[in-house]
Amino acid sequence: MELSVKSKKEFSKKLLRIGRTNRFCNGFVLLSGIGFLVTKEKIRITRRSLLELTNEYRLPAFGIVLTDENRIEPYVYVKQTNSLFKETACGSASIATNIILGINKIIQPTGESIYVENKQNKIRVSAKVVALGC
């Protein structure tokens, strides 16, 4: 899979409300269809804060990726359904983490890994796939 991406290192001095705390944020990645904030900080994640981001960037979904070394804890909000989920694995969150932190082996909440290779904004994603019986 190949994607062209835009990375936004600064939030252009716009104040973002995350829970009760106001912060200036870096670590934004905008993909077609979803945006992410990648952060090492433990923050409170709310539907409202993610709804504001979907509106700001005119995207149908927005996520926050909490990182600890090369482990991620991705949360994704989908505007159409007003749903917020803690994902068990997320390829797009892994791509965002690679763009911001430069990590290639990204461990998912399940303990499995997704590998992301980023060369000149051409991204290759690989992961173990297990077929389930039908």
Secondary structure, DSSP 8 states (H G I E B T S, - for coil): -----EEESS-TT--EEETTEEE----EEEETTEEEEEESS-----HHHHHHHHHHHT-SEEEEEEEETTEEEEEEEETTTTEEEE-S--HHHHHHHHHHH--SEEE-TTS-EEEEEEETTEEEEEE-------
